[in-house]
Amino acid sequence: MYLQEITWIIGIISFIGGVSIFLFKKIVIEPLQKSIDSLNTTLQEFRLNTDRKINLIEDEIDVLKEKTTRHDEQIKTLFRGGSLND
């Protein structure tokens, strides 16, 4: 009888442990995983948007550098006494 009682106790503990693990997974782990996935998606979208904006800003900077270089040359030409159409 003693061995049978130990087996019953182990069976009950195993069942309760299995149910506890299942509930923990359903209540805690799955919502947490969904939140992590959502955060990951949001961060990826943020990165893509940021990369696009950085590229636009870099393009604008390149255009401004060209204009500044052109204006510098024009100013140098004016100070040398030349005309802008040379």
C-alpha positions as a Python dict, from the first residue, in 0.01 Angstrom:
ca = {
    (1, 'M'): (0, 0, 0),
    (2, 'Y'): (286, 234, 75),
    (3, 'L'): (421, 222, -284),
    (4, 'Q'): (75, 281, -426),
    (5, 'E'): (30, 597, -213),
    (6, 'I'): (367, 734, -330),
    (7, 'T'): (268, 666, -690),
    (8, 'W'): (-63, 849, -639),
    (9, 'I'): (114, 1145, -481),
    (10, 'I'): (369, 1161, -765),
    (11, 'G'): (85, 1138, -1020),
    (12, 'I'): (-113, 1417, -854),
    (13, 'I'): (196, 1638, -823),
    (14, 'S'): (282, 1572, -1188),
    (15, 'F'): (-72, 1658, -1297),
    (16, 'I'): (-79, 1978, -1089),
    (17, 'G'): (267, 2070, -1220),
    (18, 'G'): (158, 2013, -1580),
    (19, 'V'): (-155, 2222, -1534),
    (20, 'S'): (50, 2496, -1363),
    (21, 'I'): (303, 2501, -1647),
    (22, 'F'): (23, 2513, -1906),
    (23, 'L'): (-154, 2799, -1727),
    (24, 'F'): (172, 2990, -1677),
    (25, 'K'): (245, 2955, -2047),
    (26, 'K'): (-105, 3072, -2147),
    (27, 'I'): (-130, 3356, -1895),
    (28, 'V'): (226, 3490, -1889),
    (29, 'I'): (446, 3361, -2170),
    (30, 'E'): (211, 3395, -2472),
    (31, 'P'): (103, 3756, -2401),
    (32, 'L'): (464, 3848, -2329),
    (33, 'Q'): (575, 3689, -2658),
    (34, 'K'): (302, 3879, -2845),
    (35, 'S'): (419, 4205, -2685),
    (36, 'I'): (781, 4132, -2777),
    (37, 'D'): (681, 4054, -3138),
    (38, 'S'): (479, 4376, -3156),
    (39, 'L'): (769, 4577, -3016),
    (40, 'N'): (1005, 4416, -3266),
    (41, 'T'): (774, 4509, -3554),
    (42, 'T'): (745, 4866, -3426),
    (43, 'L'): (1123, 4897, -3395),
    (44, 'Q'): (1174, 4765, -3748),
    (45, 'E'): (925, 5018, -3885),
    (46, 'F'): (1095, 5293, -3684),
    (47, 'R'): (1434, 5192, -3823),
    (48, 'L'): (1305, 5194, -4182),
    (49, 'N'): (1145, 5537, -4136),
    (50, 'T'): (1459, 5673, -3973),
    (51, 'D'): (1678, 5536, -4253),
    (52, 'R'): (1453, 5702, -4512),
    (53, 'K'): (1466, 6035, -4330),
    (54, 'I'): (1843, 6015, -4292),
    (55, 'N'): (1880, 5946, -4664),
    (56, 'L'): (1661, 6246, -4747),
    (57, 'I'): (1863, 6468, -4515),
    (58, 'E'): (2191, 6345, -4665),
    (59, 'D'): (2057, 6419, -5015),
    (60, 'E'): (1962, 6770, -4905),
    (61, 'I'): (2306, 6821, -4753),
    (62, 'D'): (2469, 6713, -5081),
    (63, 'V'): (2259, 6966, -5273),
    (64, 'L'): (2345, 7239, -5023),
    (65, 'K'): (2715, 7155, -5049),
    (66, 'E'): (2695, 7190, -5428),
    (67, 'K'): (2519, 7526, -5399),
    (68, 'T'): (2768, 7648, -5139),
    (69, 'T'): (3062, 7548, -5357),
    (70, 'R'): (2906, 7724, -5655),
    (71, 'H'): (2840, 8037, -5450),
    (72, 'D'): (3194, 8033, -5313),
    (73, 'E'): (3330, 8022, -5666),
    (74, 'Q'): (3102, 8306, -5770),
    (75, 'I'): (3214, 8519, -5473),
    (76, 'K'): (3581, 8450, -5551),
    (77, 'T'): (3521, 8552, -5911),
    (78, 'L'): (3352, 8874, -5799),
    (79, 'F'): (3639, 8965, -5565),
    (80, 'R'): (3893, 8899, -5840),
    (81, 'G'): (3712, 9152, -6054),
    (82, 'G'): (3578, 8906, -6305),
    (83, 'S'): (3223, 8859, -6415),
    (84, 'L'): (2992, 8574, -6322),
    (85, 'N'): (2955, 8469, -6684),
    (86, 'D'): (3328, 8381, -6731),
}
